[in-house]
Amino acid sequence: MKLENGGAIVAGAAGGIGTAIAKSLGTEGARVVLVDRDEASCDAAARRLAAHGFDATGCAADVTVPEANVRCVQQALDACGRLDAFVANAGIAAFGDLTDGEALKVRRTVDTNLLGAVQGCTAALRPMLQQRSGVLLADRAARNFERSLPR
């Protein structure tokens, strides 16, 4: 997919797979907005990509907050004029014993991995529908949830 001067957002982009996805989109010519809840890491990842010639900026946000997703989508629209790709890569893992009050960790995992992906995709879908184009990519947790829905 060629994205020359197109807009792209990668949630969960401060490191690892997310940064690699952002770099790949940048290689295709996209202007990339990196989203992560850790502002310092998010900005550092964007600066690293920019230092290698990519058009990249950071948008510190917690994907579990709908308004934060809308703010980052608006940032991408302001910078690029359009949104061509949204990658819901944000995710966390929780390990522990549910009998020791670890249920809150499970809740945070579901909120981030599933609801964060849904809320990010929802925010990104609005401008994509208006421009009649765009791609949404969601992580495995969201795809597994979709597969579990009755047909």
OpenMM code with the backbone's topology and positions (N, CA, C; nanometers):
from openmm import Vec3, app, unit

residues = "MET LYS LEU GLU ASN GLY GLY ALA ILE VAL ALA GLY ALA ALA GLY GLY ILE GLY THR ALA ILE ALA LYS SER LEU GLY THR GLU GLY ALA ARG VAL VAL LEU VAL ASP ARG ASP GLU ALA SER CYS ASP ALA ALA ALA ARG ARG LEU ALA ALA HIS GLY PHE ASP ALA THR GLY CYS ALA ALA ASP VAL THR VAL PRO GLU ALA ASN VAL ARG CYS VAL GLN GLN ALA LEU ASP ALA CYS GLY ARG LEU ASP ALA PHE VAL ALA ASN ALA GLY ILE ALA ALA PHE GLY ASP LEU THR ASP GLY GLU ALA LEU LYS VAL ARG ARG THR VAL ASP THR ASN LEU LEU GLY ALA VAL GLN GLY CYS THR ALA ALA LEU ARG PRO MET LEU GLN GLN ARG SER GLY VAL LEU LEU ALA ASP ARG ALA ALA ARG ASN PHE GLU ARG SER LEU PRO ARG".split()
positions = [
    Vec3(0.0850, -0.1172, 0.0000),
    Vec3(0.0000, 0.0000, 0.0000),
    Vec3(0.0894, 0.1231, 0.0000),
    Vec3(0.0734, 0.2099, -0.0958),
    Vec3(0.1475, 0.3352, -0.1012),
    Vec3(0.0679, 0.4413, -0.0259),
    Vec3(0.1361, 0.5107, 0.0607),
    Vec3(0.0700, 0.6098, 0.1450),
    Vec3(0.1343, 0.7471, 0.1324),
    Vec3(0.1921, 0.7769, 0.0180),
    Vec3(0.2648, 0.9021, 0.0005),
    Vec3(0.1827, 1.0212, 0.0490),
    Vec3(0.2351, 1.0878, 0.1522),
    Vec3(0.1721, 1.2042, 0.2151),
    Vec3(0.0381, 1.1737, 0.2810),
    Vec3(0.0050, 1.0469, 0.2966),
    Vec3(-0.1168, 1.0097, 0.3663),
    Vec3(-0.0939, 1.0110, 0.5163),
    Vec3(-0.2005, 1.0056, 0.5913),
    Vec3(-0.1914, 1.0060, 0.7360),
    Vec3(-0.2099, 0.8667, 0.7926),
    Vec3(-0.1314, 0.8348, 0.8942),
    Vec3(-0.1421, 0.7051, 0.9605),
    Vec3(-0.1244, 0.7246, 1.1104),
    Vec3(-0.1942, 0.6440, 1.1862),
    Vec3(-0.1822, 0.6424, 1.3319),
    Vec3(-0.1468, 0.5015, 1.3741),
    Vec3(-0.0509, 0.4907, 1.4656),
    Vec3(-0.0181, 0.3621, 1.5258),
    Vec3(-0.0317, 0.3779, 1.6762),
    Vec3(-0.1292, 0.3086, 1.7343),
    Vec3(-0.1466, 0.3091, 1.8792),
    Vec3(-0.0568, 0.2010, 1.9392),
    Vec3(0.0022, 0.2307, 2.0530),
    Vec3(0.0977, 0.1384, 2.1124),
    Vec3(0.2285, 0.1423, 2.0367),
    Vec3(0.2744, 0.2643, 2.0059),
    Vec3(0.3866, 0.2806, 1.9132),
    Vec3(0.5182, 0.3191, 1.9790),
    Vec3(0.5250, 0.3190, 2.1110),
    Vec3(0.6466, 0.3684, 2.1765),
    Vec3(0.7636, 0.2716, 2.1695),
    Vec3(0.7394, 0.1495, 2.1318),
    Vec3(0.8508, 0.0560, 2.1246),
    Vec3(0.8132, -0.0713, 2.0522),
    Vec3(0.9120, -0.1525, 2.0270),
    Vec3(0.8906, -0.2857, 1.9706),
    Vec3(0.8132, -0.2867, 1.8418),
    Vec3(0.7105, -0.3684, 1.8397),
    Vec3(0.6304, -0.3887, 1.7187),
    Vec3(0.5672, -0.2581, 1.6720),
    Vec3(0.5166, -0.1772, 1.7652),
    Vec3(0.4512, -0.0522, 1.7277),
    Vec3(0.5432, 0.0432, 1.6545),
    Vec3(0.6646, 0.0578, 1.7036),
    Vec3(0.7608, 0.1449, 1.6362),
    Vec3(0.7969, 0.0883, 1.4991),
    Vec3(0.8105, -0.0421, 1.4901),
    Vec3(0.8409, -0.1052, 1.3615),
    Vec3(0.7270, -0.0838, 1.2616),
    Vec3(0.6039, -0.0916, 1.3082),
    Vec3(0.4890, -0.0661, 1.2203),
    Vec3(0.4917, 0.0786, 1.1727),
    Vec3(0.5174, 0.1713, 1.2649),
    Vec3(0.5244, 0.3131, 1.2278),
    Vec3(0.6339, 0.3371, 1.1253),
    Vec3(0.7484, 0.2737, 1.1440),
    Vec3(0.8594, 0.2873, 1.0487),
    Vec3(0.8182, 0.2326, 0.9123),
    Vec3(0.7516, 0.1199, 0.9116),
    Vec3(0.7072, 0.0597, 0.7854),
    Vec3(0.6100, 0.1517, 0.7123),
    Vec3(0.5162, 0.2102, 0.7853),
    Vec3(0.4220, 0.3041, 0.7234),
    Vec3(0.4950, 0.4279, 0.6719),
    Vec3(0.5936, 0.4743, 0.7486),
    Vec3(0.6743, 0.5873, 0.7049),
    Vec3(0.7528, 0.5565, 0.5788),
    Vec3(0.8014, 0.4341, 0.5682),
    Vec3(0.8737, 0.3911, 0.4483),
    Vec3(0.7841, 0.3991, 0.3253),
    Vec3(0.6547, 0.3788, 0.3462),
    Vec3(0.5581, 0.3869, 0.2362),
    Vec3(0.5145, 0.5310, 0.2092),
    Vec3(0.5736, 0.6265, 0.2821),
    Vec3(0.5456, 0.7671, 0.2569),
    Vec3(0.4439, 0.8309, 0.3482),
    Vec3(0.3928, 0.7568, 0.4450),
    Vec3(0.2912, 0.8121, 0.5347),
    Vec3(0.3519, 0.9088, 0.6350),
    Vec3(0.2718, 1.0052, 0.6732),
    Vec3(0.2999, 1.0892, 0.7882),
    Vec3(0.2382, 1.0151, 0.9060),
    Vec3(0.3201, 0.9800, 1.0038),
    Vec3(0.2755, 0.8887, 1.1089),
    Vec3(0.2618, 0.9605, 1.2432),
    Vec3(0.1490, 0.9372, 1.3083),
    Vec3(0.1283, 0.9825, 1.4459),
    Vec3(0.1412, 0.8601, 1.5343),
    Vec3(0.2403, 0.8637, 1.6228),
    Vec3(0.2638, 0.7539, 1.7164),
    Vec3(0.1869, 0.7826, 1.8446),
    Vec3(0.1087, 0.6861, 1.8895),
    Vec3(0.0277, 0.7029, 2.0101),
    Vec3(0.0766, 0.6053, 2.1158),
    Vec3(0.0945, 0.6567, 2.2363),
    Vec3(0.1287, 0.5718, 2.3501),
    Vec3(0.0932, 0.6478, 2.4771),
    Vec3(0.0601, 0.5764, 2.5826),
    Vec3(0.0231, 0.6450, 2.7072),
    Vec3(0.1447, 0.7013, 2.7793),
    Vec3(0.2628, 0.6524, 2.7493),
    Vec3(0.3856, 0.7038, 2.8097),
    Vec3(0.4393, 0.8161, 2.7207),
    Vec3(0.4146, 0.9390, 2.7614),
    Vec3(0.4474, 1.0548, 2.6782),
    Vec3(0.5954, 1.0615, 2.6415),
    Vec3(0.6837, 1.0406, 2.7385),
    Vec3(0.8272, 1.0494, 2.7115),
    Vec3(0.8700, 0.9439, 2.6090),
    Vec3(0.8232, 0.8215, 2.6254),
    Vec3(0.8586, 0.7143, 2.5319),
    Vec3(0.7983, 0.7379, 2.3941),
    Vec3(0.6773, 0.7888, 2.3929),
    Vec3(0.6090, 0.8181, 2.2662),
    Vec3(0.6853, 0.9252, 2.1883),
    Vec3(0.7196, 1.0331, 2.2565),
    Vec3(0.7935, 1.1410, 2.1902),
    Vec3(0.9324, 1.0948, 2.1463),
    Vec3(0.9970, 1.0133, 2.2285),
    Vec3(1.1307, 0.9628, 2.1935),
    Vec3(1.1243, 0.8753, 2.0682),
    Vec3(1.0234, 0.7896, 2.0584),
    Vec3(1.0083, 0.7043, 1.9398),
    Vec3(0.9832, 0.7897, 1.8154),
    Vec3(0.9002, 0.8924, 1.8295),
    Vec3(0.8728, 0.9809, 1.7158),
    Vec3(0.9999, 1.0553, 1.6738),
    Vec3(1.0781, 1.1010, 1.7711),
    Vec3(1.2036, 1.1702, 1.7394),
    Vec3(1.3027, 1.0768, 1.6693),
    Vec3(1.3090, 0.9504, 1.7147),
    Vec3(1.3992, 0.8540, 1.6490),
    Vec3(1.3609, 0.8344, 1.5028),
    Vec3(1.2319, 0.8221, 1.4767),
    Vec3(1.1879, 0.8051, 1.3377),
    Vec3(1.2147, 0.9318, 1.2568),
    Vec3(1.1866, 1.0466, 1.3155),
    Vec3(1.2105, 1.1732, 1.2459),
    Vec3(1.3589, 1.1907, 1.2139),
    Vec3(1.4460, 1.1457, 1.3042),
    Vec3(1.5904, 1.1554, 1.2813),
    Vec3(1.6352, 1.0716, 1.1618),
    Vec3(1.5544, 0.9720, 1.1264),
    Vec3(1.5848, 0.8879, 1.0100),
    Vec3(1.5080, 0.9334, 0.8859),
    Vec3(1.4522, 1.0533, 0.8918),
    Vec3(1.3872, 1.1105, 0.7743),
    Vec3(1.2389, 1.0864, 0.7614),
    Vec3(1.1783, 1.0248, 0.8599),
    Vec3(1.0344, 0.9990, 0.8531),
    Vec3(0.9573, 1.1167, 0.9113),
    Vec3(0.8378, 1.1401, 0.8592),
    Vec3(0.7491, 1.2435, 0.9121),
    Vec3(0.6685, 1.1789, 1.0245),
    Vec3(0.7156, 1.1982, 1.1475),
    Vec3(0.6548, 1.1303, 1.2626),
    Vec3(0.6399, 1.2271, 1.3793),
    Vec3(0.5256, 1.2194, 1.4454),
    Vec3(0.5005, 1.2975, 1.5660),
    Vec3(0.4372, 1.2069, 1.6703),
    Vec3(0.4446, 1.2486, 1.7944),
    Vec3(0.3849, 1.1721, 1.9032),
    Vec3(0.2543, 1.2327, 1.9502),
    Vec3(0.1686, 1.1480, 2.0024),
    Vec3(0.0433, 1.1910, 2.0632),
    Vec3(0.0238, 1.1047, 2.1880),
    Vec3(0.0631, 1.1585, 2.3023),
    Vec3(0.0496, 1.0829, 2.4265),
    Vec3(-0.0983, 1.0680, 2.4604),
    Vec3(-0.1425, 0.9445, 2.4781),
    Vec3(-0.2835, 0.9198, 2.5055),
    Vec3(-0.3033, 0.7806, 2.5629),
    Vec3(-0.4019, 0.7687, 2.6476),
    Vec3(-0.4454, 0.6400, 2.7006),
    Vec3(-0.5598, 0.5920, 2.6122),
    Vec3(-0.5401, 0.4842, 2.5378),
    Vec3(-0.6404, 0.4379, 2.4412),
    Vec3(-0.7709, 0.3944, 2.5063),
    Vec3(-0.7722, 0.3778, 2.6386),
    Vec3(-0.8956, 0.3401, 2.7067),
    Vec3(-0.9887, 0.4589, 2.7247),
    Vec3(-0.9420, 0.5791, 2.6917),
    Vec3(-1.0215, 0.7017, 2.7056),
    Vec3(-1.0678, 0.7448, 2.5662),
    Vec3(-1.1981, 0.7371, 2.5380),
    Vec3(-1.2464, 0.7686, 2.4030),
    Vec3(-1.2018, 0.9065, 2.3531),
    Vec3(-1.2074, 1.0067, 2.4392),
    Vec3(-1.1701, 1.1419, 2.3976),
    Vec3(-1.0233, 1.1497, 2.3573),
    Vec3(-0.9389, 1.0690, 2.4185),
    Vec3(-0.7968, 1.0673, 2.3844),
    Vec3(-0.7772, 1.0148, 2.2425),
    Vec3(-0.8531, 0.9133, 2.2052),
    Vec3(-0.8469, 0.8607, 2.0681),
    Vec3(-0.8917, 0.9665, 1.9678),
    Vec3(-0.9990, 1.0367, 1.9997),
    Vec3(-1.0499, 1.1420, 1.9118),
    Vec3(-0.9452, 1.2524, 1.8964),
    Vec3(-0.8780, 1.2882, 2.0054),
    Vec3(-0.7750, 1.3928, 2.0016),
    Vec3(-0.6591, 1.3533, 1.9093),
    Vec3(-0.6157, 1.2281, 1.9177),
    Vec3(-0.5045, 1.1831, 1.8322),
    Vec3(-0.5462, 1.1739, 1.6859),
    Vec3(-0.6682, 1.1327, 1.6598),
    Vec3(-0.7189, 1.1317, 1.5219),
    Vec3(-0.7211, 1.2749, 1.4693),
    Vec3(-0.7667, 1.3686, 1.5509),
    Vec3(-0.7703, 1.5080, 1.5071),
    Vec3(-0.6298, 1.5610, 1.4817),
    Vec3(-0.5346, 1.5208, 1.5647),
    Vec3(-0.3948, 1.5614, 1.5436),
    Vec3(-0.3452, 1.5124, 1.4080),
    Vec3(-0.3776, 1.3883, 1.3748),
    Vec3(-0.3372, 1.3338, 1.2447),
    Vec3(-0.4053, 1.4084, 1.1308),
    Vec3(-0.5328, 1.4387, 1.1464),
    Vec3(-0.6050, 1.5121, 1.0417),
    Vec3(-0.5482, 1.6527, 1.0248),
    Vec3(-0.5145, 1.7183, 1.1355),
    Vec3(-0.4569, 1.8529, 1.1284),
    Vec3(-0.3213, 1.8495, 1.0579),
    Vec3(-0.2427, 1.7461, 1.0845),
    Vec3(-0.1077, 1.7367, 1.0264),
    Vec3(-0.1094, 1.6889, 0.8819),
    Vec3(-0.2044, 1.6015, 0.8489),
    Vec3(-0.1991, 1.5335, 0.7189),
    Vec3(-0.3147, 1.5674, 0.6260),
    Vec3(-0.4229, 1.6187, 0.6818),
    Vec3(-0.5399, 1.6483, 0.6001),
    Vec3(-0.6305, 1.5297, 0.5757),
    Vec3(-0.5819, 1.4104, 0.6108),
    Vec3(-0.6616, 1.2887, 0.5913),
    Vec3(-0.6052, 1.1787, 0.6805),
    Vec3(-0.6796, 1.0706, 0.6933),
    Vec3(-0.6329, 0.9551, 0.7691),
    Vec3(-0.6518, 0.8311, 0.6826),
    Vec3(-0.5407, 0.7688, 0.6475),
    Vec3(-0.5446, 0.6540, 0.5568),
    Vec3(-0.5273, 0.5200, 0.6261),
    Vec3(-0.4672, 0.5202, 0.7447),
    Vec3(-0.4440, 0.3937, 0.8150),
    Vec3(-0.4468, 0.4174, 0.9654),
    Vec3(-0.5088, 0.3259, 1.0354),
    Vec3(-0.5083, 0.3249, 1.1814),
    Vec3(-0.4723, 0.1835, 1.2258),
    Vec3(-0.3693, 0.1727, 1.3079),
    Vec3(-0.3249, 0.0431, 1.3577),
    Vec3(-0.3447, 0.0401, 1.5088),
    Vec3(-0.4330, -0.0472, 1.5548),
    Vec3(-0.4608, -0.0637, 1.6979),
    Vec3(-0.3638, -0.1680, 1.7522),
    Vec3(-0.2473, -0.1225, 1.7931),
    Vec3(-0.1417, -0.2114, 1.8399),
    Vec3(-0.1221, -0.2051, 1.9914),
    Vec3(-0.1884, -0.1122, 2.0589),
    Vec3(-0.1689, -0.0974, 2.2031),
    Vec3(-0.2144, -0.2236, 2.2748),
    Vec3(-0.1352, -0.2668, 2.3686),
    Vec3(-0.1719, -0.3855, 2.4442),
    Vec3(-0.0847, -0.4029, 2.5667),
    Vec3(-0.1432, -0.4636, 2.6672),
    Vec3(-0.0708, -0.4958, 2.7899),
    Vec3(-0.1018, -0.6403, 2.8271),
    Vec3(-0.0235, -0.6940, 2.9160),
    Vec3(-0.0476, -0.8298, 2.9661),
    Vec3(-0.0530, -0.8239, 3.1175),
    Vec3(-0.1405, -0.9028, 3.1737),
    Vec3(-0.1519, -0.9099, 3.3197),
    Vec3(-0.1387, -1.0552, 3.3623),
    Vec3(-0.0573, -1.0772, 3.4610),
    Vec3(-0.0383, -1.2112, 3.5147),
    Vec3(-0.0617, -1.2050, 3.6642),
    Vec3(-0.1211, -1.3078, 3.7173),
    Vec3(-0.1420, -1.3108, 3.8610),
    Vec3(-0.2489, -1.4089, 3.8985),
    Vec3(-0.2803, -1.4093, 4.0238),
    Vec3(-0.3782, -1.5004, 4.0818),
    Vec3(-0.5072, -1.4235, 4.1076),
    Vec3(-0.6147, -1.4643, 4.0431),
    Vec3(-0.7423, -1.3949, 4.0593),
    Vec3(-0.7911, -1.3968, 4.2033),
    Vec3(-0.7476, -1.4927, 4.2807),
    Vec3(-0.7916, -1.4977, 4.4209),
    Vec3(-0.7219, -1.3929, 4.5067),
    Vec3(-0.6191, -1.3292, 4.4534),
    Vec3(-0.5462, -1.2262, 4.5280),
    Vec3(-0.5782, -1.0861, 4.4782),
    Vec3(-0.6968, -1.0667, 4.4254),
    Vec3(-0.7362, -0.9342, 4.3811),
    Vec3(-0.6791, -0.8931, 4.2467),
    Vec3(-0.6347, -0.9882, 4.1685),
    Vec3(-0.5748, -0.9576, 4.0389),
    Vec3(-0.6807, -0.9284, 3.9314),
    Vec3(-0.8070, -0.9361, 3.9687),
    Vec3(-0.9130, -0.9107, 3.8711),
    Vec3(-0.9028, -0.7700, 3.8125),
    Vec3(-0.8531, -0.6754, 3.8891),
    Vec3(-0.8373, -0.5394, 3.8373),
    Vec3(-0.7339, -0.5339, 3.7249),
    Vec3(-0.6313, -0.6185, 3.7349),
    Vec3(-0.5333, -0.6259, 3.6265),
    Vec3(-0.5980, -0.6824, 3.5009),
    Vec3(-0.6830, -0.7804, 3.5187),
    Vec3(-0.7535, -0.8387, 3.4049),
    Vec3(-0.8423, -0.7318, 3.3411),
    Vec3(-0.9103, -0.6538, 3.4243),
    Vec3(-0.9972, -0.5464, 3.3733),
    Vec3(-0.9157, -0.4462, 3.2920),
    Vec3(-0.8002, -0.4057, 3.3428),
    Vec3(-0.7148, -0.3099, 3.2717),
    Vec3(-0.6678, -0.3689, 3.1379),
    Vec3(-0.6402, -0.4985, 3.1368),
    Vec3(-0.5978, -0.5648, 3.0134),
    Vec3(-0.7102, -0.5640, 2.9105),
    Vec3(-0.8306, -0.5983, 2.9523),
    Vec3(-0.9457, -0.5981, 2.8613),
    Vec3(-0.9733, -0.4554, 2.8128),
    Vec3(-0.9687, -0.3599, 2.9053),
    Vec3(-0.9927, -0.2204, 2.8672),
    Vec3(-0.8923, -0.1741, 2.7618),
    Vec3(-0.7656, -0.2084, 2.7795),
    Vec3(-0.6618, -0.1639, 2.6864),
    Vec3(-0.6652, -0.2438, 2.5569),
    Vec3(-0.6580, -0.3751, 2.5673),
    Vec3(-0.6403, -0.4599, 2.4498),
    Vec3(-0.7645, -0.4709, 2.3628),
    Vec3(-0.8803, -0.4697, 2.4237),
    Vec3(-1.0036, -0.4856, 2.3474),
    Vec3(-1.0759, -0.3533, 2.3281),
    Vec3(-1.1162, -0.2916, 2.4393),
    Vec3(-1.1936, -0.1682, 2.4275),
    Vec3(-1.1109, -0.0536, 2.3701),
    Vec3(-0.9821, -0.0496, 2.4021),
    Vec3(-0.8955, 0.0527, 2.3433),
    Vec3(-0.8893, 0.0393, 2.1928),
    Vec3(-0.8799, -0.0839, 2.1439),
    Vec3(-0.8780, -0.1078, 1.9994),
    Vec3(-1.0101, -0.0662, 1.9355),
    Vec3(-1.1204, -0.1024, 1.9996),
    Vec3(-1.2524, -0.0669, 1.9461),
    Vec3(-1.2696, 0.0842, 1.9444),
    Vec3(-1.2325, 0.1504, 2.0535),
    Vec3(-1.2498, 0.2961, 2.0621),
    Vec3(-1.1582, 0.3689, 1.9636),
    Vec3(-1.0362, 0.3213, 1.9472),
    Vec3(-0.9463, 0.3823, 1.8493),
    Vec3(-0.9985, 0.3658, 1.7081),
    Vec3(-1.0418, 0.2446, 1.6750),
    Vec3(-1.0966, 0.2196, 1.5412),
    Vec3(-1.2213, 0.3033, 1.5161),
    Vec3(-1.3053, 0.3182, 1.6179),
    Vec3(-1.4265, 0.3989, 1.6044),
    Vec3(-1.3915, 0.5443, 1.5745),
    Vec3(-1.2940, 0.5988, 1.6482),
    Vec3(-1.2535, 0.7378, 1.6251),
    Vec3(-1.1951, 0.7543, 1.4852),
    Vec3(-1.1157, 0.6584, 1.4405),
    Vec3(-1.0524, 0.6666, 1.3091),
    Vec3(-1.1522, 0.6437, 1.1958),
    Vec3(-1.2531, 0.5645, 1.2221),
    Vec3(-1.3497, 0.5301, 1.1170),
    Vec3(-1.4287, 0.6510, 1.0689),
    Vec3(-1.4580, 0.7434, 1.1573),
    Vec3(-1.5407, 0.8596, 1.1179),
    Vec3(-1.4797, 0.9359, 0.9997),
    Vec3(-1.3541, 0.9820, 1.0087),
    Vec3(-1.2996, 1.0527, 0.8922),
    Vec3(-1.2794, 0.9614, 0.7717),
    Vec3(-1.2512, 0.8338, 0.7949),
    Vec3(-1.2336, 0.7416, 0.6830),
    Vec3(-1.3633, 0.7251, 0.6048),
    Vec3(-1.4747, 0.7204, 0.6753),
    Vec3(-1.6035, 0.7113, 0.6065),
    Vec3(-1.6309, 0.8380, 0.5266),
    Vec3(-1.5966, 0.9533, 0.5833),
    Vec3(-1.6179, 1.0796, 0.5123),
    Vec3(-1.5333, 1.0882, 0.3858),
    Vec3(-1.4091, 1.0393, 0.3933),
    Vec3(-1.3221, 1.0457, 0.2751),
    Vec3(-1.3392, 0.9231, 0.1858),
    Vec3(-1.4194, 0.8273, 0.2289),
    Vec3(-1.4517, 0.7053, 0.1546),
    Vec3(-1.3306, 0.6176, 0.1277),
    Vec3(-1.2347, 0.6201, 0.2214),
    Vec3(-1.1185, 0.5325, 0.2099),
    Vec3(-1.0466, 0.5256, 0.3436),
    Vec3(-0.9646, 0.4234, 0.3570),
    Vec3(-0.8860, 0.4059, 0.4784),
    Vec3(-0.8829, 0.2604, 0.5210),
    Vec3(-0.7846, 0.2295, 0.6052),
    Vec3(-0.7650, 0.0924, 0.6512),
    Vec3(-0.7550, 0.0919, 0.8022),
    Vec3(-0.8278, 0.0012, 0.8651),
    Vec3(-0.8199, -0.0213, 1.0094),
    Vec3(-0.7543, -0.1565, 1.0329),
    Vec3(-0.6529, -0.1605, 1.1156),
    Vec3(-0.5876, -0.2858, 1.1525),
    Vec3(-0.5929, -0.2988, 1.3035),
    Vec3(-0.6457, -0.4102, 1.3517),
    Vec3(-0.6589, -0.4307, 1.4954),
    Vec3(-0.5759, -0.5509, 1.5387),
    Vec3(-0.5322, -0.5471, 1.6623),
    Vec3(-0.4492, -0.6551, 1.7154),
    Vec3(-0.5298, -0.7829, 1.7366),
    Vec3(-0.4600, -0.8874, 1.7762),
    Vec3(-0.5208, -1.0195, 1.7905),
    Vec3(-0.6354, -1.0217, 1.8910),
    Vec3(-0.6247, -0.9490, 2.0014),
    Vec3(-0.7302, -0.9516, 2.1025),
    Vec3(-0.8631, -0.9064, 2.0432),
    Vec3(-0.8602, -0.7998, 1.9640),
    Vec3(-0.9830, -0.7509, 1.9030),
    Vec3(-1.0355, -0.8497, 1.7995),
    Vec3(-0.9467, -0.9096, 1.7205),
    Vec3(-0.9913, -1.0067, 1.6201),
    Vec3(-1.0514, -1.1297, 1.6870),
    Vec3(-0.9905, -1.1758, 1.7952),
    Vec3(-1.0453, -1.2918, 1.8650),
    Vec3(-1.1825, -1.2611, 1.9224),
    Vec3(-1.2017, -1.1388, 1.9715),
    Vec3(-1.3327, -1.0998, 2.0231),
    Vec3(-1.4352, -1.1021, 1.9102),
    Vec3(-1.3988, -1.0476, 1.7947),
    Vec3(-1.4900, -1.0444, 1.6822),
    Vec3(-1.5310, -1.1859, 1.6427),
    Vec3(-1.4360, -1.2772, 1.6417),
    Vec3(-1.4659, -1.4158, 1.6044),
    Vec3(-1.5612, -1.4831, 1.7032),
    Vec3(-1.5632, -1.4323, 1.8267),
    Vec3(-1.6491, -1.4940, 1.9278),
    Vec3(-1.7944, -1.4468, 1.9194),
    Vec3(-1.8211, -1.3434, 1.8399),
    Vec3(-1.9557, -1.2904, 1.8301),
    Vec3(-2.0441, -1.3858, 1.7492),
    Vec3(-2.1715, -1.3973, 1.7876),
    Vec3(-2.2617, -1.4838, 1.7111),
    Vec3(-2.2836, -1.4281, 1.5715),
    Vec3(-2.2996, -1.5161, 1.4768),
    Vec3(-2.3211, -1.4759, 1.3366),
    Vec3(-2.4667, -1.4790, 1.3035),
] * unit.nanometer
topology = app.Topology()
chain = topology.addChain("A")
for resn in residues:
    res = topology.addResidue(resn, chain)
    for name in ("N", "CA", "C"):
        topology.addAtom(name, app.Element.getBySymbol(name[0]), res)
